[in-house]
Amino acid sequence: MSNFKFSVEILSSLASLIAITTVLISWFKNSQKALKIERVVVHIKDDESTFILVVKNRKPYPVVIKSIDSYLQPRFSVEKFKSHPPDYRSILSLSDCVFRSSDDFEMAANGHTDLRIKAATTKNNFDALTFSLHTSHGYHQLKCNEILNVPMSGKTQTFAVEYTKDFDSKYKAWFKYQWLKLKYAFKKS
């Protein structure tokens, strides 16, 4: 009888743990911003640059981007007015603005999209960019640290593909990707 009671307690604890984990995962997924800018490729020319934003929609419904503003970095301000508590805020300054676009882009549900935006810019290389997006789901401030600067000065560069493998399963491809990243990290060090 005590074995049965012990088994029931273990199963009920396991069911509670699964329920709590499910609720936490659901809460985390719902708390994430609808869009994520995964990487930016900048084609740099003498007079203008083309910004290719790889944007992912994390939600199972379409999201419309109404405008995109890109900045080098946010500024931070602390103010205190007489008889008021101090105030701290993040500010996006027009002096740090890289480009502004008011074109509408519709992001498919759970989709990836490349957005191409041409802009006149004098800065040659970008390390990170901060984006202010006005979407159908409100305003979002997103940061992207994965920037690839490609000079387009008429010189030709050739890249050789070392490895390509197609998979039928998303998970097999993801595990192969993680394995190759790990091997590359150890080879580099």
HUDA-V612242 format. One record per backbone hydrogen bond with DSSP energy under -0.5 kcal/mol. NH is the residue of the N-H (numbers start at 1). CO is the residue of the C=O. Records with the same first field share a line. If there is no record, write none. Layout:
BEGIN
NH->CO + CO
END
This chain:
BEGIN
5->1
6->2
7->3
8->4
9->5
10->6
11->7
12->8
13->9
14->10
15->11
16->12
17->13
18->14
19->15
20->16
21->17
22->18
23->19
24->20
25->21
26->22
27->23
28->24
29->25
30->26
31->27
32->28
36->56
38->36 + 54
39->54
40->146
41->52
42->40 + 148
43->41 + 50
44->42 + 150
45->43 + 48
49->119
50->43
51->49 + 117
52->41 + 50
53->51 + 115
54->39 + 52
55->53 + 113
56->36
57->111
58->34 + 56
59->34
63->107
65->63 + 105
66->64 + 134
67->134
68->101
69->132
70->99
71->130
72->96
75->91
77->89
79->87
84->81
87->79
89->77
91->75
93->91
96->93
97->94
98->70
99->70
101->68
105->65
107->63 + 105
108->106
110->59
111->108
113->55
115->53 + 113
116->114
117->51 + 115
119->49
121->119
129->144
130->71
131->142
132->69
133->131 + 140
134->67
135->133 + 138
136->64
138->135
140->133
142->131 + 140
144->129
147->145
148->40
149->147
150->42 + 148
151->149
152->44
162->160
173->169
174->170
175->171
176->172
177->173
178->174
179->175
180->176
181->177
182->178
183->179
184->180
185->181
186->182
187->183
188->184
189->185
END
